[in-house]
């Protein structure tokens, strides 16, 4: 097992102002090995993930630009890959994309097609082969996803559930477990209503309702437990608005050596 990596998801701007992005990067840098930049997440228009990934690189960090198939046709995807190559962005997470808040998805592309096209473009003169990741639910992983360079596992609040899935998945590429900071009981209810296969412990919801800090504590404890398990290469950590509290607590928790005797990840962007 290589070092345990923390991939922190950045909240991308919905306005033409990236100061908040820079602040998140600066605050999370002590615990993040890299930053995932969502692409029009939860169906809202945001600043391009490729542009934000370029900003992360300018601040000395490593980034993964998320691209969804929902909003693109083939020409649009080729444009984005060309832009990424011009900016030096070479690491991606390809996803289907959440349901848009307005309008329809294009329906022309899917993730499998995006992978094939990106691989083909990476062989052209002037391009470098991209590193491509995919998202996977906590069930059997289809063969075409196994050809990806890394896998992001679905968000889960159960360390045991993630470990059982990891043991049965049989993946030979780096795998990052999804960890989400539950910021409120209302957020928990929204997640339960929109993601049918996510199981949020009732006692956690009760704790968060009584003390909003409880979600931060639970997520950081989950990250530490997953690191100590040695089963995952890292986590995909979604801090939402709690990134300041998460950065402070997680830095101290990850400074301690793993209980399993492994090597803790570095505390600065790679």
C-alpha positions as a printed Julia matrix, in Angstrom:
270×3 Matrix{Float64}:
   0.0    0.0     0.0
   1.34   3.43   -0.95
   0.86   6.5     1.18
  -2.69   7.29    2.22
  -3.94  10.28    0.22
  -6.63  12.76    1.17
  -8.39  14.17   -1.9
 -10.4   17.2    -0.78
 -13.33  18.3    -2.88
 -13.47  22.03   -3.57
 -16.73  23.96   -3.65
 -16.56  25.59   -7.13
 -17.87  29.13   -7.6
 -21.26  29.83   -9.15
 -20.2   33.45   -9.78
 -17.25  34.85  -11.76
 -15.07  35.11   -8.65
 -12.52  32.51   -7.54
 -11.41  34.09   -4.26
 -13.4   31.54   -2.28
 -11.67  28.73   -4.2
  -8.28  30.15   -3.29
  -9.3   30.38    0.35
 -10.42  26.75    0.43
  -7.16  25.62   -1.15
  -5.1   27.61    1.34
  -7.02  26.29    4.35
  -7.06  22.65    3.24
  -3.48  22.52    1.91
  -2.01  21.14    5.18
  -4.16  17.99    4.93
  -4.86  17.63    1.18
  -2.65  15.69   -1.17
  -4.84  16.82   -4.06
  -8.08  18.64   -4.79
 -11.09  17.38   -6.72
 -12.89  20.08   -8.7
 -16.58  19.24   -9.35
 -18.22  19.97  -12.68
 -21.6   21.74  -12.48
 -22.28  19.68   -9.37
 -25.86  19.15   -8.19
 -27.03  20.44  -11.55
 -25.93  24.08  -11.13
 -23.66  26.02  -13.47
 -20.22  26.68  -11.97
 -16.87  27.98  -13.17
 -15.17  25.36  -15.36
 -13.51  22.58  -13.4
 -10.56  22.8   -15.79
 -10.1   26.51  -15.07
 -10.25  25.87  -11.31
  -7.81  22.95  -11.65
  -5.42  25.34  -13.39
  -5.82  27.74  -10.45
  -4.96  24.93   -8.02
  -1.78  24.23   -9.97
  -0.89  27.93   -9.9
  -1.08  27.77   -6.09
   1.27  24.79   -6.01
  -1.31  22.04   -5.55
  -2.31  18.93   -7.46
  -5.8   18.74   -8.9
  -8.3   16.31  -10.39
 -10.79  17.93  -12.74
 -14.22  16.32  -12.77
 -16.03  16.2   -16.12
 -19.6   14.94  -16.49
 -21.2   13.38  -19.53
 -24.54  15.04  -18.77
 -23.62  18.44  -20.22
 -21.48  17.48  -23.2
 -21.63  16.29  -26.73
 -18.53  14.85  -28.4
 -17.29  18.17  -29.77
 -17.72  19.86  -26.4
 -15.76  17.08  -24.71
 -12.96  17.34  -27.27
 -12.85  21.09  -26.64
 -12.52  20.51  -22.91
  -9.73  17.98  -23.31
  -7.91  20.36  -25.65
  -8.28  23.17  -23.11
  -7.06  20.89  -20.34
  -3.99  19.92  -22.36
  -3.21  23.6   -23.0
  -3.46  24.3   -19.25
  -1.44  21.24  -18.25
  -4.4   19.53  -16.54
  -3.85  15.79  -16.92
  -5.88  14.11  -14.19
  -9.65  13.64  -14.42
 -12.65  12.04  -12.81
 -15.32  11.18  -15.37
 -18.88  10.93  -14.04
 -22.44  10.72  -15.33
 -23.55  13.9   -13.56
 -26.44  14.79  -11.26
 -29.87  15.61  -12.61
 -29.81  19.22  -13.91
 -31.91  21.83  -12.11
 -33.11  23.16  -15.47
 -33.08  21.83  -19.03
 -32.14  18.35  -20.21
 -28.91  16.39  -20.43
 -27.46  16.05  -23.92
 -27.69  12.25  -23.99
 -24.9   12.01  -26.55
 -22.03  10.9   -24.29
 -21.59   8.47  -21.46
 -18.6    7.88  -19.2
 -17.41   4.84  -21.13
 -17.3    6.87  -24.37
 -15.48   9.71  -22.62
 -12.77   7.33  -21.42
 -12.25   5.91  -24.9
 -12.11   9.37  -26.51
  -9.72  10.74  -23.88
  -7.4    7.75  -24.32
  -7.42   8.28  -28.09
  -6.73  12.01  -27.77
  -3.88  11.27  -25.37
  -2.06   9.48  -28.17
  -2.12  12.51  -30.49
   0.95  14.72  -31.01
   1.13  17.44  -28.41
  -1.03  15.56  -25.87
   0.06  13.54  -22.87
  -1.91  10.43  -21.85
  -4.37  11.55  -19.16
  -4.88   9.82  -15.83
  -8.57   8.93  -15.64
 -10.71   7.96  -12.69
 -14.3    6.78  -12.39
 -16.9    6.67   -9.64
 -18.28   3.34   -8.44
 -21.22   2.38   -6.28
 -20.76  -0.09   -3.46
 -21.68  -3.04   -5.63
 -20.06  -5.07   -8.39
 -17.76  -2.89  -10.52
 -18.28  -3.42  -14.29
 -15.29  -4.53  -16.34
 -14.96  -1.29  -18.31
 -14.55   0.72  -15.1
 -11.75  -1.59  -14.02
  -9.69  -0.21  -16.9
  -9.63   3.23  -15.24
  -6.49   4.49  -13.51
  -8.24   4.96  -10.16
 -11.69   4.55   -8.62
 -13.68   6.79   -6.27
 -16.03   4.71   -4.15
 -19.49   6.02   -3.34
 -19.95   8.12   -0.21
 -20.7    6.02    2.84
 -20.97   6.59    6.58
 -20.01   2.97    7.36
 -16.35   2.01    7.63
 -17.33  -1.67    7.87
 -19.5   -1.38    4.76
 -16.66   0.22    2.79
 -14.24  -2.48    3.95
 -16.61  -5.28    2.93
 -17.04  -3.74   -0.51
 -13.3   -3.18   -0.93
 -12.62  -6.8    -0.05
 -15.11  -8.08   -2.61
 -14.45  -5.55   -5.41
 -11.15  -7.08   -6.49
  -9.83  -3.81   -7.95
  -6.15  -3.6    -8.88
  -6.02   0.2    -9.19
  -5.92   2.84   -6.43
  -9.28   3.15   -4.67
 -10.46   6.16   -2.67
 -13.32   5.82   -0.2
 -15.97   8.53   -0.19
 -16.34  10.44    3.1
 -18.87  13.23    3.54
 -19.12  15.76    6.35
 -22.73  15.87    7.49
 -23.29  19.54    8.26
 -26.91  19.42    9.44
 -29.89  17.17   10.02
 -31.61  18.87    7.09
 -28.71  17.86    4.84
 -29.09  14.27    6.04
 -32.77  14.26    5.11
 -32.02  15.68    1.65
 -29.39  13.03    1.03
 -31.7   10.24    2.16
 -34.4   11.53   -0.19
 -32.17  11.88   -3.27
 -29.71   8.97   -2.85
 -31.74   5.85   -2.11
 -28.79   3.53   -1.43
 -27.02   5.75    1.1
 -27.45   4.73    4.74
 -27.08   7.56    7.25
 -27.02   6.34   10.85
 -29.88   7.77   12.87
 -27.64   8.34   15.87
 -25.3   10.48   13.74
 -28.22  12.59   12.55
 -29.31  13.05   16.17
 -25.8   14.09   17.19
 -25.52  16.58   14.34
 -28.92  18.03   15.18
 -27.74  18.61   18.76
 -24.23  19.78   17.81
 -23.28  20.7    14.23
 -19.63  20.0    15.09
 -20.53  16.3    15.4
 -20.5   15.85   11.63
 -16.93  17.13   11.43
 -15.8   14.83   14.24
 -17.47  11.79   12.67
 -15.98  12.4     9.21
 -12.45  12.92   10.54
 -12.72   9.79   12.69
 -13.87   7.88    9.6
 -10.88   9.13    7.59
  -8.5    8.02   10.35
 -10.17   4.61   10.62
  -9.96   4.04    6.86
  -6.3    5.01    6.89
  -5.61   2.64    9.78
  -7.39  -0.21    7.96
  -4.8   -0.22    5.18
  -7.55  -1.22    2.72
  -7.75   2.01    0.75
  -5.26   4.23   -1.02
  -7.0    7.3     0.33
 -10.28   9.1     0.71
 -12.36  11.47   -1.37
 -13.37  13.94    1.34
 -16.3   16.3     0.86
 -16.15  18.95    3.56
 -18.96  21.22    2.23
 -18.94  24.43    4.31
 -16.98  22.85    7.17
 -13.58  22.9     5.54
 -11.99  25.14    8.18
 -13.01  22.86   11.07
 -12.06  19.74    9.11
  -8.59  21.07    8.26
  -7.82  21.87   11.9
  -9.0   18.54   13.3
  -7.75  16.29   10.52
  -4.23  17.71   10.58
  -3.8   16.68   14.2
  -5.46  13.28   13.71
  -3.38  12.31   10.68
  -0.18  13.42   12.38
  -0.49  10.32   14.58
   0.95   7.1    13.07
  -1.57   4.55   11.77
  -2.64   1.92   14.27
  -1.81  -0.74   11.7
   1.79   0.42   11.53
   1.57   1.86    8.0
   3.05   5.14    6.88
   0.86   8.23    7.23
   0.35  10.43    4.2
   2.22  13.71    3.85
   0.52  16.85    4.99
   1.01  19.08    1.97
  -0.13  19.01   -1.65
   1.85  16.65   -3.85
